[in-house]
Amino acid sequence: MVRDVCADVLLGLAVLTVASASLGVLLMRDAYQKLHFVTPAALVAPVLVALAVLVQMGLVENTGETCLALFFMVIAGPYLSHATMRAIRVRDQGDWRPGKAPRAEPEQ
């Protein structure tokens, strides 16, 4: 009973985290600002879900698989954010390095 309640609270917090991050992405004006709101949904919510699995199931094989998937998400998240930011900068400025290239004009 207590395990179920704790797992439900953790899952509810994960849903609340994703919903608030989605609202932030919706309300921000440009891609640079929107990318900041992706981080809670990509890092905090999976940690809460993994904790909910751990609380609900205990230390079993599924918990180990969940923790392994979480480990890869936590490691890959910052690299994916950085690559996305570079891609946005290349699209906007023509080059990712500061001051290297003028803004690329779209062809008509």
Secondary structure, 3 states (H helix, E strand, C coil): CHHHHHHHHHHHHHHHHHHHHHHHHHHCCCHHHHHHCHHHHHHHHHHHHHHHHHHHHCCCHHHHHHHHHHHHHHHHHHHHHHHHHHHHHHHHHCCCCCCCCCCCCCCC
